[in-house]
Amino acid sequence: MGTSSLASLSRRELLRHLTCGAGLMSLPLHSAVDSADPDQGDVERIAARIQANPVIQRGRAAALEVLKPSERDLQHGLELHAQSLVFDAYGFAPRAAIDSTAYARAFEAGASDAELQDLSEDLSMTRAVQDPAEKEEFETGWRAAGVTCIFQNAGEECQAPLRLIKRLARFTYLTDMRPDLVIKAATPDEIVAAKLQGRGCLYLTGNGVPLTEDWLTPHDELKYVRIFFQLGIRMMHVTYQRRNMLGDGCGETANGGLSDFGRQAIAEMNQVGVIVDVAHSGWQTSLEAARTSQKPMVASHTVAAALKPHIRSKPDEVLKAIAQTGGYAGICCIPDFLGGRGDLAAFLDHIDYLVKTIGIDHVAIGTDIAYTSRNDAEERKKLPKNPRKSRLKWASLWPADAFATVPGSRDSLMWTNWPLFTVGMVQRGYKDEEIRKILGENVLRVARAALAN
């Protein structure tokens, strides 16, 4: 093909063109460890899996329908993506299918709703360790995305240490047992090394600040911050949706701001080396956290309130305050938060807005989504029906939202479409060095700053 537009190509030809480009960036995680030259057989094997995966191909078709890139922009975007260190500012490793047999066995034995939820999470996060089909799904999803590192959600939405530690244990187990699939990075240098070695890695974040909840002294309450840091946690949410002892979450209508204890918690996080994250915090809490933090802090997965007012968005005042700390705001891939058509174009609009408002050095992508195994849907059809209704979880505090996605919008934002996020930024006129900052260099810089001194 020459440099003419891809408009004349059939959809089938366009998808094959994209798959081939993705195949070049989609090497097995271990492929570059033993040799600087990629194994052509491995490249072809992964490319064939991507091309044969109807979920990935459906997502790419939807994204291409939105972007309609020229051949030149498509090829340059794919090559730039392959060359770049790509760091998801907040996301999820590919999720395995549930094991319907194991679930049914627990259900029939009388497992509680909480036990079944724990089992479901455990299976989705660790089944790739032992199940060959799920290992293959994990590898295919990761390679299609061309991601170097994920700031991985590794803690339940709470402050209780024994609940927070469960996801942390699961991803530690995954990375310990399957380093051929993914490794755990403890420092930014290890993320850079993973890119150079052709590996993928996880950098871990918790969805809450762990507290003893004994209320003896503020110092005692915060002693688990250091312990969880020692276990590998590098970022923590100040709040989730609801108010806690640190401040108001984004679901609280009072918008009460950061507490005195919240300020002490941020000082402890700064001291230990944990990044302060206000993605789920209320606007006033977010603003006061930014004014309190002595190190770069973030809203890891959010949107611009100026484009779509939503409890999970951030207004300009908050975005600018975060940028003034040296931190970043990561744009997420949730259609309801993005507004507009809720598609890849809307996602790119938010990136454009943040770049204009707070500057290229303070913008990232925190997808807040995952690739889920193709096998999951069929497995879920086999699950026993639970006649009981479940009450709303404590962590869930969402206002009514009438937003309706248009056909294909969610597919265009699939996690495996990361290479097309890069193509979209090429189309919008960003320079290569600017795109590299958004793709991962800004997140890496903040990760380094958190560990300084």
N, C-alpha and C positions, 0 to 999 in steps of 0.2 A: 504494500500500500504506500502511496505517496503522502504528501502533506495536505491533501484535500480533506474537506469535512467528512466526518463519519456519517453524515445524514443519509448518504446513499446506501449504506450498508444495511443488510437485514438485521433484525434483532438477534437471530442466531449467530450471525457473523460477528456482531458487536460483542456479544457475551463471550464468544470464543476468544476474541482479541483481548478482552479484559482478563479472562482466565489465564491466558498465557502470560500476560504481564504480571498478574498476581502470583503465578507459579514461580517467577524469578525471585520474588521476595518471600516465598513461602517454604523455606527449607525446613527440614526437621530440626528440632531444637539442638540436637547434638552434632549437626552436619559439619559445622565449621570448627569443631573443637580439635579434631585430629589433623585437619588439613585446611589450608587456606583456600583450596579450590572445592566448590560444592560438588557433591556427588550427583551426576546427571540423572542417575536412576532415582535418587530420592526426590529431586526436583520434579521429575515426570510423575512419580507416584503421587505426590501431594497435589500437583496440578490436576491430575486425573480425578482425584477425590473431590476437589473443589468443583470441577466441571460437572461431576456426576451428582452433586449434592443439590437437590431441588430447592431446599430452603435458602441456601446461600445464593443460588442463581436467581431465585425470586426476588431477593433483596437487591441484588445488583441490577436486575432489570428495572425495578422500581426507581432506584437511584439514578440510573442512566436516563430514564424517562424524564426525571426532574432536571438533570443537568444538561443533557444533550450536548456533550463535549465534542470539540473538534478532535481529530486524531492527534494533532500536535499537543493539545492540552492534556488529553488522556494519557498519552505515552510519557509526557514529561512529568505529570503528576504521579504516575505509577513508579517511575524511576526515582523521583525525589522521595517518595514514601519509603521505598526500599532502602535508600541510602541514609534515611534519617533515624535518629533515636526517637521512638514513639512511646510516650509515657502517658497512659490514661490516668488523668488526675483523680479519678474515683470511678471504680467499676468492679466488674466481677469476672473471674476466670470462667471459661466455658463450663456450663453446668451439665452434669450427667443425667440420664434418664432415671426416674425412680424405678426401683425393683418391686414390681407389683406383688410378687410372691412373698418377699420379705415383709412388705407392708401388710398384706392380707394375714400373714401368720401372726403379726403383732396385734392387728385389729381383732382377730378371732380369740386371741388370748386375753382380751379385755384391756389393752393399752389405752391410757387416757389420751385426751386430745393433745395435751402437752407432750406426751411421749411420742405420739404419731408425728407431731410437728418436728421434734428433735430427729426422729428417724428419717423423715423426708429431707431435712437439711443435710444430715450426715451422708445420705446416699448421693444427693446432688453434688456435694462438694468433694467426696472421696471415692466414689465408685470407679473412677478412672484408674485407680491404683491397681485393681485386680481384674476388672472386666475388660477383655480385649476390644470389644465393640465400643465401649465408652472411652477407652484410651484413644482409639482411632478418631472418635468424634471430637474429643478434646484437641487433639493435635491438628485435625483438619480445620476446626473453627479458629484456633489461634493463628495458624499459618495463613489462613485466608485474610485475617485482619492485619497481618504484618505489624503487630504490636511488639515492642521490646519489653515493656514493663507495665503492670497494672498496679495502681494504688488500691489494693484489694480490701474490700469490706471484710474485716476479720473480727467482728464483734457485734453482738446483738444490740438492739436499740435500748440501752439502759445504762445504769451506773453500777449494777451488781457485779462484782468480780467473778463470781462463779458462773454467771450467765455470759459475761463478756468473754470468758476464756474458752468457751466451747468452739466457736468458729475459729479462734486463733489456733486451737489444738488441731482442728480439721485441716487447715491449710498448712500447718507445720508438718502434719502427717503426710499430706499430699506431696509436699516438696522434699521431705526426707525420703520417701519411698519411691518417688518417680522423678528423680533429677533429670532423666532423659526427656521428660515432658516439660517440667518447669522447675526453677530453683527459687529459693527465698533469698532476696538481697537484704543485707543488713546496713549497707552504706551506699551512697550515690556512686562511689567508685566501682562497686560490684555491679551496678546497673550498666555503667559504661562498658565494663568488661564483658557483660552478658551480650551486649550488642556486638562487640568485636568478635565474640566467639560464636555468634549465631544462635544464642540461647534466648529463651524467654524467662522472665522472672516476675515475682510478686514482691511488692513493698507494702507493708501491712498497715492498715488503719483500723481504729476501733470506733464504734458508733456511740461512744460515750466515755466520759472521764470516770474511771473506776474509783468508787468511794467505799470506805469501810462501813459507813452508815451507823457508826457507834456514837458519833457527835461528841467526842471527848475534847479534841482540839482540832483546829483547822489543819495543822501539820499532820496529825494522825489520820485525818480523813483523806489526805492526799498522798499517803505513803505508797499506794499502789500505782501511782503514775510512773514512778521510777521502776517498779517491778515489771509492769507491762512493757515499758520501754526496753528493759533487759530481755524480755521475751520476744521482742521484735516489733512492737507497735511503734510507728513513727508519726502518727497523726491521730487526733481525737476530736470528735464533735463536742462542742461546748454544751449544746442541748440537742434533743431531737424535737419532735413536734410540740410536746407539752412543756410546761414550766418545770424546772427542777431547781435545785438549790444554787445553781450557778446563774440562772437567768431564765428569760422567757423563750420558749420555742416558737417557731413560726406559726403554729396553729393557734396560739393564744391571742385573743382579740385585745387584751389589755396592753400588749406591746410594752411590758414593764421594764425592759432593759436588764443590764448585768448587775448581779448582786455583789456585795462586798466580798463574799466568799468566792464568787466567780472571778474577781480580780486576783485573788490569791491563787486560784487554780491556774489562771493564765500565767502568772509569775512562775509557778512551779513547772508548767509545761515549757516555758521559755528556758528555764534553768536546766531541765533534764534533757531537752532536745526534741520535744514533741511538737509538731506543727499544730497550731490552733486552727480549727475548722468551724466555720459558722454557717455551713450550707443549710442546715435545718433550724437555725436560730432566727428569732424575730428580728425585725429591722433595727430596733433600738439596741437590742443585745448585740447584734452584729456591729453596729456603729461603735458602741462603747468598748467592745472587745478589740476592735481595730485601734482605738485610741489608747488602749491599755497595753497591748502587746509590744514588747521591746524587740521582737524579731518578726520577720515576714510571716503573715498569717493569710488565710485563704477562705474563700467560699468555693469548695472543690467541685460542686456540681449544682449549678444554678442557672438562671437566665436574667435578662435585663428587664426590670419592671417597666421601663419606658416603652418597651415593645409589647409586653404582656404582663399586666399586673396580676400577680399570683402570690400566695403565701410563700412559695419557694423561690420567688424572684428576689432581686436586690435593686433598690433604687440607686440613682446616680450618686447620692451622698455617701451611701455605704460602699459602693464600688470604688469611689475615689479614695475613701479612707483606707480601704484594703490595699489599693495601689500605693498609697503613701507609706505603708509599712514595708513595701518591697514585695508584697505578695501577689496573688493572682486570683481571678475568678475563672472557674471552668464551666463552659457551656455544656449542658446535658442534652440527652437525646430523647426526652420525654415529650411527645407531641402536645399533651395537655398544658405543659408549662411554656412551650415555645409559642403557642398561639398561631395566628395566620392559618396556613394550611396544615401546620403541624408536621411538615416534611423537611427534607434535607435543605431546601431553599430557605425555609424559616430558620433552621439551625444556623446556616451561613449568615443570615441577616443579623442574628444575635452576635455572632463573632465580629461582623463588620461594626456593629454599634459599639461593642466594648473596645475595639481597637481605636475607634474615633474618640471615645469618651475617656479611657484610662491609659491608652497607649499599648503598643504591641508587646512590651515587656511584661504585661500583667494579664495576659489572656491565655487560656488553656482550654483543653477539652476534657471534661469529666463525664463520661457517657452515662453512668448510672444504669447501665443495662448489661446483658450478657448474651452470648450465644448459648442456646439450649439444644441439647442432643436431639437429633431427628427421631430417636427412639422413644422420647418421653411421651408424646401424644398417645401412641398405641399402648404404652404401659399404663397410662392413667385411665384409659378406657376399661382396664381390667380391675381397677381398684374397687373394693367393697364400698357400697353406699352407706354413708353415715347419716342416720335419720335425724340426728341432733343438729340444731342450728347453733352456730358459733357466735358468741358475743364479740363485739368490736374490741380489738386488742388495745391495750393501754397506749401503746406507741402511736396508734392511728388517731389523728385528730385533723381531719380534712373537711373543709367547707364543701357544700354542694357545688358541683361544677358541671355546667351543661355543655362544655366543649365537646364537639364531635369531630373525630378525624375523618378525613376524606380517604377514599380508597387508595391504597398504596403508600400512604404517608408514613405509617409506622414501619413498613417494609423498607422504605428508602433510608431509614435511620438504623438499620440492623447493625449490630456490633461488628459483623464481618465486613461491613462497608467502609471501614476505616480508610482503605486506599482511595476511595471515592470522596471522602471528606477532603483529602489532600488535593485531588483533582478539582474539587469545587473551589478551593482557595486559589489554585492556579488560575482558574477561570476568572476569579474576581480581581485578579491583578496583583496579588501579593508577590513580593520578591521571595526567592528561595530561602534566604536567611530569615525572613519574617515567618515563613511557614514553618521552618524548623523550630523556631521559638515556640509557636503555638502547639506544634505537635509534641514537644517534650522538653525542650531546653529550659523553658520557664519553670516547669515543675522541678526539673533537676536542680536548677539554681536555688530554688527555695528549700529543697531537701538538703542541699549543702549548707545553706545559711542556718538551718535549724540545728545542725550538729556543730557549728562553729563554736570554739571556746568551750 
